[in-house]
């Protein structure tokens, strides 16, 4: 099926530009300045020259013999254009008109949409939008007061809305957002965080390795990190192992990368998706978001970190009860785990935190204390949204999506 384009409809009504041009030239020769005033002159001249109907002499546009002859004969393109308005074109005929953008091919669905013009319809379809025929139909009115009928309005996916609010709050508090990454060298995911290459967490079962081209590391930084590892952990650090690419497995990777360009004092955060081979259950996923951040200031201490973590649990997750436990991470000392009490699941670990060790900050020339945390924002969302299974955050269950309302505190 084919239909005339807007240009085709215009030419059908006013005539093809090249025909209009030679009709003018039949009456008198035109200078270029005069000819340029004609409608669609450039198109007219292009096709008149292509058909060898005109010649240019002494700055004037004139008809040649072939052009004079064309005025007495039927012009095939003009005849095809008239035919396209009334009847079905053959494939070869349509190709000629398509080349000039005078007709376009329409699908069966578009043809049906065209038939709806002036009629009453219930739904706005993609075909009505695409063809513009939504302007020419009448939509059946909805009775929003009809008893027993619930109308569901459009809204953001609840978890997406939650993440957006957390991001907005942190930016309002003066935190700068760190750029998220998906694939990083193992150097940034582990080595820069003082995690020895012999550590059990380096096992292939705890990270996803990516088979792609490896970039070279910054030589001076790699040299300083190598020194910290070999002097503290007493093993031979492997440059090639550090170059291997992995899917980012912890948000703290971004904090390590931020140490290269640190403002002091400074506050940074990221909501980054991380990837870990894990057993999927009510509180674990293979890929999940982490709420990651650091604060650097000469006057910071461990009590500041505990206060910040408690505030996050209360403000972000609406947690009522919070506990802290001593913990161990290769890159922080002292280290702490924060847990909060969920109504159904009991005490749930939200994440870990601590003060970056000197072995982490020293290669970057940072002497001030840096407090760091990495919280499972998915678990914080479970508290806020009142759900008992982390998998529901990504649910396709239309009932849950319709009935779960999370109102941001705007």
C-alpha positions in Angstrom: 0.0 0.0 0.0 1.2 3.5 -0.9 0.0 7.0 -0.1 1.0 10.5 -1.3 3.4 12.4 0.8 2.7 16.0 1.8 5.1 17.0 -1.1 3.2 14.7 -3.5 -0.1 16.2 -2.5 1.3 19.7 -3.0 2.6 18.9 -6.5 -0.7 17.2 -7.5 -2.5 20.4 -6.6 0.0 23.0 -7.9 1.8 21.0 -10.6 5.3 19.5 -10.7 8.1 22.2 -10.3 9.9 21.3 -13.5 6.6 21.4 -15.5 5.8 24.8 -14.0 9.2 26.1 -14.9 9.1 25.1 -18.6 5.6 26.6 -18.8 7.0 29.9 -17.6 9.9 29.7 -20.0 7.4 29.1 -22.9 6.1 32.6 -22.4 9.5 34.3 -22.0 13.1 33.7 -21.1 14.0 34.3 -17.4 17.2 35.7 -15.8 18.4 33.7 -12.8 17.3 36.5 -10.5 13.7 36.2 -11.9 13.7 32.4 -11.9 14.9 32.2 -8.3 11.6 33.8 -7.2 9.6 30.8 -8.5 8.3 28.3 -6.0 10.6 25.3 -5.6 13.0 26.7 -8.2 16.0 24.6 -7.1 14.0 21.4 -7.5 12.6 22.6 -10.8 16.0 23.5 -12.3 17.5 20.2 -11.1 14.9 18.0 -12.9 14.6 20.3 -15.9 18.3 20.0 -16.5 18.2 16.2 -15.9 15.5 15.9 -18.5 17.5 18.2 -20.9 14.6 20.7 -21.2 16.5 23.9 -20.6 19.8 25.6 -21.4 21.6 28.6 -20.0 22.8 31.3 -22.3 24.2 34.8 -21.4 22.9 34.4 -17.8 19.4 33.6 -19.0 17.4 30.4 -18.7 15.8 29.3 -22.0 13.8 26.3 -23.3 15.6 24.1 -25.7 14.0 22.0 -28.4 13.4 19.0 -26.1 11.8 21.2 -23.6 9.4 22.7 -26.2 8.5 19.2 -27.3 7.9 18.1 -23.6 5.2 20.8 -23.4 3.2 19.0 -26.1 3.5 15.5 -24.6 2.2 13.9 -21.5 4.8 13.8 -18.7 5.0 10.3 -17.3 5.7 11.4 -13.7 2.7 13.7 -13.7 0.5 10.9 -15.0 1.8 8.5 -12.3 1.1 11.1 -9.6 -2.5 11.5 -10.7 -2.8 7.7 -10.8 -1.4 7.3 -7.3 -4.3 9.4 -5.9 -7.0 7.2 -7.4 -5.8 3.7 -7.8 -3.2 1.1 -6.8 0.3 1.5 -8.3 2.4 -1.3 -9.7 5.7 -1.9 -7.8 7.9 -0.3 -10.6 5.6 2.7 -10.7 5.8 3.2 -7.0 9.6 3.0 -7.0 9.7 6.0 -9.4 7.5 8.1 -7.1 9.3 7.0 -3.9 12.6 8.1 -5.4 11.1 11.6 -5.7 9.6 11.4 -2.2 6.1 11.8 -3.7 4.6 8.6 -2.2 5.5 6.5 0.8 4.8 2.8 1.6 2.2 2.3 4.4 1.7 -0.8 6.5 -1.5 -2.7 6.9 -1.8 -1.4 10.4 -1.3 2.2 9.2 -4.0 1.7 6.6 -6.4 0.5 9.3 -5.5 3.6 11.4 -6.3 5.8 8.5 -9.8 4.2 8.2 -10.5 5.3 11.8 -10.4 9.0 10.9 -13.5 10.7 12.2 -14.6 7.6 14.2 -14.8 7.0 17.9 -12.0 4.8 19.4 -11.3 3.5 22.9 -7.5 3.3 23.0 -4.6 5.4 21.7 -2.5 2.9 19.7 1.1 3.2 18.3 -0.3 3.3 14.8 -2.5 6.3 15.6 0.5 8.1 17.1 2.8 7.2 14.2 0.5 8.3 11.5 -0.8 11.4 13.2 -4.4 10.1 12.9 -4.9 10.5 16.6 -5.8 14.1 15.7 -8.6 12.9 13.5 -10.3 10.4 15.7 -12.7 10.9 18.6 -11.7 9.2 21.9 -14.4 7.6 24.0 -14.7 9.4 27.3 -13.9 7.6 30.5 -16.3 7.8 33.4 -13.8 8.1 36.3 -16.7 8.1 38.8 -18.1 4.8 37.7 -18.7 2.6 40.8 -16.5 -0.4 41.3 -14.0 0.6 38.6 -10.4 1.5 39.8 -8.3 3.7 37.5 -4.6 3.3 37.7 -2.6 6.4 36.9 0.9 6.3 35.4 3.8 6.6 37.9 7.4 5.8 38.3 8.5 2.3 39.2 8.7 2.3 43.0 12.3 1.3 43.3 13.4 3.7 40.6 11.6 6.5 42.5 13.3 5.5 45.7 16.8 5.6 44.1 16.1 9.0 42.6 15.1 10.4 45.9 18.2 9.1 47.6 20.4 10.7 44.9 18.5 14.0 45.2 18.9 14.1 49.0 22.7 13.5 48.8 23.2 16.1 46.1 21.3 18.6 48.3 23.6 17.8 51.2 26.6 18.7 49.1 27.8 15.3 48.0 29.3 15.0 44.5 28.2 11.9 42.5 31.0 9.6 41.3 30.7 8.2 37.7 29.5 4.6 37.8 31.5 1.8 36.0 30.6 -1.7 34.8 34.0 -3.2 33.7 37.1 -2.2 35.6 40.7 -3.6 35.9 41.2 -5.9 38.9 43.7 -3.3 40.0 40.9 -0.8 41.0 38.5 -3.5 42.2 41.0 -5.1 44.6 44.7 -4.0 44.4 44.2 -0.3 45.0 42.0 -1.3 48.0 44.9 -3.1 49.6 43.4 -6.5 48.9 46.3 -9.0 48.4 46.3 -11.0 45.2 46.4 -14.1 47.4 43.2 -13.2 49.2 40.4 -15.7 49.0 38.0 -13.0 47.7 40.2 -13.0 44.5 39.0 -16.5 43.7 37.2 -16.8 40.4 34.0 -17.8 42.2 33.7 -14.4 43.9 34.1 -12.2 40.8 33.0 -12.2 37.2 36.1 -12.0 34.9 35.6 -10.3 31.5 37.4 -11.5 28.4 38.3 -8.2 26.7 41.4 -6.0 25.8 43.3 -5.0 28.9 44.6 -1.5 29.3 48.0 -0.6 30.8 48.0 0.8 34.3 49.4 4.1 35.4 53.0 3.2 36.0 53.8 5.4 39.0 50.6 4.5 40.8 51.0 0.8 40.1 54.6 1.0 41.4 53.4 2.6 44.7 50.6 0.1 45.1 53.0 -2.7 44.5 55.3 -1.4 47.2 52.5 -1.3 49.8 51.5 -4.9 49.0 54.9 -6.4 49.0 56.1 -4.6 52.2 52.9 -5.4 54.1 51.6 -8.7 52.8 55.1 -10.2 52.0 54.4 -11.7 48.5 55.5 -10.9 44.9 52.8 -8.6 43.4 51.8 -9.5 39.8 51.3 -6.6 37.4 49.6 -8.8 34.8 47.1 -10.1 37.3 46.1 -6.6 38.3 45.4 -5.7 34.6 42.7 -8.3 34.2 39.2 -6.9 33.7 36.3 -7.8 36.0 32.7 -6.7 36.4 32.8 -4.3 39.3 32.0 -6.3 42.4 32.0 -3.5 45.1 31.2 0.1 45.0 34.3 1.0 47.0 36.1 0.6 43.7 34.8 4.0 42.7 36.0 5.5 45.9 39.5 4.2 45.2 39.4 5.8 41.8 38.2 9.1 43.3 41.3 9.3 45.4 43.2 10.4 42.3 41.1 13.6 42.1 40.1 14.4 45.7 38.9 17.7 47.0 39.8 18.3 50.6 37.4 18.6 52.4 35.1 16.7 50.1 32.0 14.4 50.1 31.3 11.8 47.3 28.7 9.1 46.6 27.5 6.7 44.0 24.6 4.4 43.4 26.4 1.8 41.4 25.3 -1.7 40.2 27.7 -4.4 41.2 28.0 -8.0 40.2 28.9 -11.1 42.4 28.4 -14.8 41.9 26.0 -15.6 44.7 23.0 -17.7 45.6 19.8 -15.8 44.9 17.4 -15.7 47.8 15.2 -13.2 49.7 18.2 -10.9 50.5 20.7 -11.8 47.8 21.0 -11.1 44.0 23.7 -11.8 41.4 23.6 -8.1 40.5 22.5 -5.3 42.9 23.0 -1.7 43.7 25.4 -0.4 46.3 25.2 3.0 48.0 28.9 3.9 48.1 30.6 7.0 49.4 33.5 8.7 51.1 34.1 11.8 53.1 37.5 13.3 53.6 38.3 16.0 56.2 41.3 16.6 58.5 39.0 16.5 61.6 37.1 13.3 60.9 37.1 10.3 63.3 35.3 7.0 63.7 32.4 8.5 65.7 31.6 10.7 62.7 31.3 7.6 60.6 28.9 5.9 63.1 26.7 8.9 63.2 26.6 9.2 59.4 25.7 5.5 59.1 22.9 5.7 61.7 21.5 8.8 59.9 21.5 6.9 56.6 19.6 4.0 58.1 17.0 6.2 59.7 16.5 8.7 56.8 16.9 6.5 53.8 15.4 3.3 55.1 13.1 4.5 57.9 14.9 1.9 60.1 13.8 2.2 63.8 16.5 -0.1 65.3 20.2 -0.1 64.3 23.1 -2.1 65.5 26.9 -1.9 64.8 29.3 -4.9 64.8 33.1 -5.0 64.5 34.1 -6.2 61.1 37.1 -6.7 58.9 37.9 -5.3 55.4 41.4 -5.2 53.9 41.0 -1.6 53.0 39.6 0.0 56.3 40.7 0.0 59.9 38.8 0.3 62.1 35.9 -1.4 60.3 32.2 -1.8 61.2 29.1 -3.6 59.9 25.7 -1.9 60.2 22.5 -3.9 60.6 18.9 -2.9 61.0 15.8 -4.7 62.2 13.2 -5.6 59.5 9.6 -6.3 60.6 9.5 -9.8 59.0 13.2 -10.8 58.3 14.6 -9.7 61.7 18.1 -8.2 61.7 19.4 -7.6 58.2 23.0 -6.5 57.3 22.9 -3.2 55.4 26.6 -3.0 54.6 30.1 -2.2 55.8 32.2 0.8 56.5 35.4 2.1 58.0 38.3 4.5 57.8 40.6 3.9 54.8 43.9 2.5 55.8 47.1 4.5 55.2 48.2 1.7 52.8 45.2 2.7 50.6 45.5 6.5 50.7 49.3 6.7 50.7 49.9 5.8 47.0 47.6 8.7 46.1 49.3 11.2 48.4 46.3 11.6 50.7 47.2 12.2 54.3 43.8 13.2 55.7 41.4 10.6 57.2 38.9 9.2 54.7 35.7 7.6 56.0 34.1 5.1 53.6 31.0 3.0 53.4 29.3 0.6 51.0 25.6 -0.2 51.8 23.2 -2.5 50.0 20.7 0.1 48.8 18.4 -2.7 47.6 18.1 -3.8 51.3 17.4 -0.2 52.4 14.7 -0.1 49.8 13.1 -3.3 51.3 12.6 -1.4 54.5 11.3 1.7 52.9 8.9 -0.1 50.5 7.8 -2.7 53.1 8.7 -5.8 51.1 10.1 -9.1 52.4 11.9 -10.4 49.3 14.6 -8.4 47.5 13.5 -9.9 44.1 10.3 -8.0 44.3 12.2 -4.8 43.6 12.5 -6.0 39.9 9.2 -7.7 39.8 7.0 -7.8 36.7 4.0 -8.5 38.9 1.5 -5.9 37.6 -0.5 -6.0 40.8 2.5 -5.2 42.9 3.5 -2.4 40.6 0.0 -0.9 40.7 -0.6 -1.2 44.4 2.9 -0.2 45.7 3.0 3.5 46.2 6.2 5.2 47.5 5.7 8.9 48.0 8.9 10.8 47.9 9.4 13.5 50.5 9.5 16.5 48.1 
